[in-house]
Amino acid sequence: MANELIIDFSSAGERIALLQDKKLVELHEEDFSSRFSVGDLYLGVIKKFKQELNATFVDVGYHRDAFLHYQDLGPKIRSLVKLTKGATQGGLKSGDLTNFKIEPDTVKTGKITDVLRKGQKILVQVAKEPISSKGPKLSTEISIAGKYFILVPFINTITVSKKIDSLEERKRLKNLTQSLKGTNYGLICRTAAEGRTVQDLHKDLIQLEEKWDLVVKNLRTAKPGDLILGEDSRSHMVLRDMLSQEFTSIVTNDAKFHGELKQYLATISPNLVKALKLYKGKEPIFSQFGVDKQIKMSFGKSVAMQGGPYLIIEHTEALHVIDVNSGNRQKRVGDIADYALHVNIESAKEIARQLRLRDMGGIIVIDFIDLKSPAHKKQLLAELKAAMSNDRAKHTILPMSKFGLVQITRQRVRPETNITTAEVCPMCKGEGKVEASILITDEIEHKLDQILNFSKPSKIELVAHPFVEAYLTKGIINKPRKWFMKHRTRVRVTADPNYHYGEYHFFDANEEEIVV
């Protein structure tokens, strides 16, 4: 299988297309204005607790606080808290953990308030990028990925990737890693480590130790919300995660980035340097290599397949529904049952491609064409699993239900890649009608009356679009003053430029939204 990587680099960001046998299978977009990427390390501050969820919100410099659950603290959280405090207060000068005393593990059934406190500084890692209206999801189980190893502080274990089948090779890697590693950190041997020499492994380990040392040194001068250690660029990450595969070509259109990528490849995989090329053509690089055309054909509600069948893909916040349709194909393959199986198998291959291409996560429900034969159902499930075997995202495929539905759960760590030519209006939600703008203030006052008639919060904050905020607060006898005279309760009005014109929310003293 011929793998090609096409990297469209611009001042706004980079787009990475992965082609297999000239067919687009993955599309990654990195916006340089977006700060948060999976794997980034930040110095956060505990803001408030959600004891009913056993979780806390952490300020990492995003306009919405990030979410940290107790289960994502990890058993070594006390050691991480100790290290963060030691580094930020100047007592810990390097990442050498030889003389670092590991604190006792936490229990799985504990409470987050037993470990963390409000206002506390803590080193955190982005586990999920901001998605929709949600802030980043965090973890304090810190890990730093390299070419052959993943470094995990505060443990002394060595783990070998399950994808390495050879018992002899697993034993070799474990013995070599044990002889190379230092004290009070663990290592995970990645699949790419299979067959590598001691020199290669040692070189990668040194680079990881240098990164960890940089983390501790950066903590010494960091302020809350600062980036402590950033992940490599998206293209570097794609290359690093796919080192077990060979690339026939890696093409980019930026000379500076080409030089940086050449140095990076020379460090992590010298054999790929010969595959790297600089594109100098006048036509856009994605057009030259046929990527733009494939993007237009592959994204959207309806996805056509060769021969007539097509998919209908619908999305919600956490659920994706895919409907398989046979189309109007005139020439059928065998009888009806065989034809249905044939269409389903081709659809399974395209669905596996679509999941990777759009990076769809959460729950995916597939409505295949009805199959009567148990043997056909078993064959379809096997074909779907085979088609998804190259998907690097963690996923689970459940057997077909009695209604002919197949459910897939797929890991989601960043927003879904969704390319559209039109957007749903945030005001009318696609219905084509909106409330008259003159009624917005009346609606706000009506909801405020409902809130104050139901309860008497000690503090109310109204957050709205800047235009609405300016209208409400203008003049000496403005709306907040009138509300105070009427209800004897102060209402603070603030603006949020991320809100659309008709959006507004009320919050109480604990920054919890008041819903009526």
N, C-alpha and C positions, 0 to 999 in steps of 0.2 A: 504494500500500500504506500503510495507516494504522498508524503506530507509536505505541505507548503504553508509558510507563515507570511502573510502580507500585512505590513505595518504602515498605516497612514498616519503620519505625524504632523501636527500643526501646533500653533501657539495656544489654541484652546484645549488641546488634549490629544490623545492617540486612540486610534481604532485598530484593533487587531483581528484579522480574519484567519481562521485555520481551515485550510482546504485539504480534503483527503480524496485523492484521485480526481482533482479539479472540482469537487463538490463541497460547498460551504457547510461545515458542521459545527463551528463555534464562531461567535462574534463577541468580542469584548470591547467595551468603550470605557475610557478613563478620562474624566473631566478634571483638568488640572486645578479648577477652582474648588473641587470637592476635597475636603481635608481627610475624611475618614475612610480607611480601607481596612479590610480584614487582615489582622495580624499586627496592625500598628499598636505601639505602646504609648500610653499617655499617663501623666500624673493627674489623677482625679481627686475631687473632694466630695465626701459624703454629704448630700444635701438633706434628704429626708427619708424616713423609713415607711414601708408599707407592711406593717406587721401581719396583716391578714394574708398577704402573699409571701411573707418571709423573704422580703426583697428590699432593696434600697435604690434610690435614684442618685446618680453621680454626675457632678458637673465636670465635663471634659472640654468645655469651650464651645459646645454645639448649642444652637438656639433652643433645643429641647434637651432636658437632662437624659443621660443614658441610663439604661436599666441593668441592674445586677442582682441576680437571684442567689439565694443561699447555696443552691446546688451547683452554681458556677463559681463558687469561691474556691472549691478544691480543699483537700485535707491539709494542705500546707499553708493555708492563709495566714496563720499566726507568724510563720517564718517570713512571709512576704511583708507583713505589716512591720515586723522588726527590721527587715532590710530597708524598707522605704523610710522609716523613721531614722535609722542610722545614717543613710545616705543624705537625706535632706537636711539633717542637722550637722553634717560634716564629720561624723565619727567614722563612717565607712568610706574608704578612699579608693577602693578598687573592687573588681568583681571576683577576686580570689575568695572562694568559700572554704578554704582549707581549715581555717580556725573559726569559722562561723558555726555557732551552736544552733542546731535545728530544733525548733519548738515542737511540742507535742501536736499530733494530728487532731483535727476537729472531728466530731461525730456527724454522721449523715443526717441525724434527726435533730440537730441543734437549731438554735435561733440566731438569726443574723445580728440581732442587737447584743448578743453575748460576745461577738467577735469585733464588730465595728461600732463606731460612735459618730454622731453628727459632727461635721467640721473636720473629720480626720482625713489626712492625705493618704492616698493609696495608689500604687502602681497597677494599672489595669491594661487589658488587651482587648482590642475590638474583635468580637466574635461574629457580629452581624453589622453590616453597614446600615445607616439610616434608611428605612423603607417606608414610603408613603408619609404619614404624619408622625411616625414613631422615630424616636431617637435611636442612637446605636445601642446594640446589646453587648454587654461586656462580660469578660471572664477574668478571674485572677489566677487561673491555672496557666501561668506564663510558659510559652514555648517559643523558641527561635529556630526557624527552619533554614537548613543549608542544603547543599547539593546531595549529600549522602546521609546526613544525620539531622535529627531534630533535638535540640538541647532543651532539657527541662530541669530548672533549678530545684534544689532542696530534696532531691531523691537520689538514690544510689543504684537504681536498677538499669538494666540494659534490655531493650526489647527489639526484636527483629520483625520486620514487616511480614505479615501472613502471606503475602503474594510470593515470597521466596519459598519455593516448595522443597528444595533440596535440604535434607537434614544435615548433610555434610557441610553445605555452604552456610547454613544457619549457625552451626557450631563454630565454623571458622570465623564468621563475622563477630560472633559473641566474644570469642577468645581475643581477637584482635582489638575490639573496642574496649574490652576490659583492661588490656595492657596500655591503651592510649589515654583513657579518660582520667580526669582529676577527681577530686573529692567533693562530695555534697552536690553533685548534679548528675542527672541521668541522661541517657541517650537512646533515641529510637533510630534504628538502622532502616533507612528508606529502601524502597525497591531498587532504586538506581545504584545502591551500594553493592549489589550482587556482582561478584567477579572482580571487583576493584582491588588495586594493590594497596599495600600498607601506606605507601607514600601518598596516594590519592586520598585515602581516608584521613590520614594525619593532617594533610593540608586543609581539608574541609573542617576538621575539628578545631584547628588553630584559628581559622576565620570565625567560627562560631564563638569561641572563647573571647576573641577580640570584640565581637559584637556585644556579648554579655558584659564585658568590662566597660564598654562605652555606655551601656544602659546605666550602670551604677554611677559612672562619672557624670553623666548628664543629669541624673537625679540631684546631684549635689548643688547645682545652680538653677534647677528648674522651678518654675512657678506653676500653680494649678492651671490645668488646661494646656500645658506645653506638650508638644510631641517629643517623646523620649527616644524612640527608635521607630523609623518608618520602614515599611516593607519595601521591597524593590518595586519598580514600575510594573504595570500589569503585563507588559510584554516579557519582562525578565521572569516574572512569576510563571507565566505560561510555559516559557522555555524550561525553567527549573523543574516544573512539575511534570514535564513530558520528556525528560532526558532519556527515558528508556526507549523512546522512539527515535528514528532517524528522520532528518529533514532533507528533502531534495533541494529546497531553496528557502531562504529567509530574506525577504525583500523589504526595504524601507525607502522612503522618499526624502529623508532628511540627512544631510551630510554630517552634522554634529552628532545626531543620535546614532548614525551609522558607526562613527568612531567610538562612541561610548559602548555600543553594543558589541563591537569587535573586541574591545578590551575585556568586557564582561564574559564573552564566549571563550576568549583565550584563557580565562581563569577557571571557568566551570566546565567547559567542554571544548578543548582545542580542535577536535575533529569537525566541529560545526562551523568554524571560521571560514572554510572554503565554500560553504553553502550560502554565506552572507553576501548580499549584493545591494548596491546603491542604485535606486531607480532615478533616472534623469530625464524621462520622457515628458512631453508637454501635456499629454492627456492625464487626468487624475489617475492615481495609481489603482484605486478600486475599480475604475472603469476599464483600465487597461487589462486587468486580470479577471474581468468578468464578475467581480464581487458585487458591484452595485446592482446589476441585473438580477443576481440570485437573491439579494436582500429584498428587492421589490417583489419577487415571486414567492418568497418564503414567509414573509410577515403579513399579518392581517388576519381577519376572522376566518376566511376561507383559504385553504391551501390545496391546490390542485396537484394530482399525481399523474404520472405517465399512464396513458391508456383510458382515462376517464374518471376513476375514483377520486374522491376528494375528502378533506377533513374540515370540520367546523370546530373552531377553537374559541371557547368562551372563558372569560376570566372574572374572578371576584377577588376579594382581599386575600383569602387563604385557600381558595378552591379553584381548580381549573377543570373544565369539562370538555372532552374531545369526543365528537360524534363522527363515526366512520360511515361514509356513504359510497355506494357502488357506482353512482353516476349513470350515464346513458351509454355505457359500452355495448356495442352491438355484437361483437364477436366474443363469446364466452368460452371459458376454459372448462371443458368437460360438463358435468351436470351442475345443477344449482348448488349442491352442497360443496362440490370441489371449487366452484367459482367463488362462493362466499369465503372459503378458507384461503383461496389465492388472494382475494382483495384484503382480507384481514392481515395476512402475513406481510404484504407490501405496505399496508398501513402501519403495522407495528414497527417496521424499519424506519418509516418516515416520522412516526411519533417519537422514536428514540432520538432521531436527529433534531426534531423540533424542541425537545426538552433541553438538549445541550445548547442549541442555537439561541433560544430565548432565555435560557437559564431559568426555566420555570421551577418553582419550588413549592413546598407545602403538599397539599393533597391533589392528586390528578386522578380524575375518574374518566375512564374510556368506555364508550358504548360501541362495542364492535358489532358487526353484522351477526345475527343469531346463528349459532352453530348447534346442531342437534347431537352430533357424534362426540362422545367423550374423548375418543382418540384425536379428533380434530382440535378440541379444546386444549388437550395436553400439548399437541404439536404447536399451537399458536402461542401458548405460554412459554414454551421452550424457545421459540423464535424471538419473542419479545425480550426474554432474558439475555439471549445471545446478542441481540441488537444493542442492548444497554450495557453490555459487559465493558465497553470502553469508556463509559461515563465515569468521570472522576468524582462526581458528587455522590455522597452516600445516599442510597435509595433502597427501598423495599418494594417488591412486587407481590401482591396478594393473588391467590387463585381466583379464577373467574367465578362470580356469584351465580346463583340460579337464575338471575335476571339478565345474565350475559354481560355484566359489568366487571371491569378490571380496575382495581385501585392501586395506585402507586404513591408512595410517600417519598419525596425527594428533598434533600437538604437545601435550604435557602439561606445564604449568608450575605447576599447583596441584592439590590433591586433587580427585578426581571428586566431583561432587554426587550423593550417594546417599541418598535418603530411604526409610527402611524402617520398618515397624511392629513388627518383631521383630529381635533381634540373635542372632547365633550365639554360643553360650556359649564364652568363651575357654578354659575348662578342658576341655570335652569335644569342642570343634570340631564341634558339631552331632550327635555320635553318641549323646548321651544318657547316657553313662557316664563317670565320672572315677575316677582312682585314689583309694583311701582316703587321707584327709589324714594319717593316722598313718604312712603309708609314705613320705611326702615326704622326711623326714630320712634314712630308710634308703636311698632312691634317691640322695640327694646323697652319702652316704658311699660308696656303691658306685661312683659315677662318680669320686669323688676317689681311691679306690683304683686305679681304672683309669688315671687320669692319672699318678699317682705311680709306678705299676708300669711305665708306658710311658716316662716321662721324669722328670727332676728339675728342674722350673722353679725359678728363684731366688726367685720371688715368685708367689703365687697369691691372687687376689681372687675371692671368691664374692659375687655380687650377687643378692639375692632380695627377695621381698615383705617389707615391714616386720614383719608378724606372724611370718614364718619366721625373719627375722634376729633378732628379739627372743627367740624360742624357743631358737635355737642359741647365743646369747651370754649367756643368763641364768646366774647362779650363778658360784661361784668356779671349780669344776671344770667349765667349760663345754665345748662341742664343740670350738672351736678349740684349747683347751688339750689336750684328749684327742688331737686329730689331731696336734698337735706332738709329744706324747709317743710316739705310734705311728710317725710318719713322719719326725720331725725336720725338718719343713718348716712354716714359719708360713703360716697361711691367714687372710687378713683377710676378715671378713664385713661387708658394707655393705648398706644398704636402698635400694630404689628404689620410690617410691610408684606409678610408672607400670607396674610389673609386676603381672600378676594373681597370684592366690594360689599357683598351682602352677608359676609360671615362675621359673627361676633360670639363671644363666650363670656360667662360670668364665673368668677373664681372667689373662693372664701379665703380666710386668713391663713389656711394651711396649703394654699395654692391648689386646692382641689376644685374641679369644675362643678358648678351648681347647675344641676339639670332639673328642669321643670316640665 
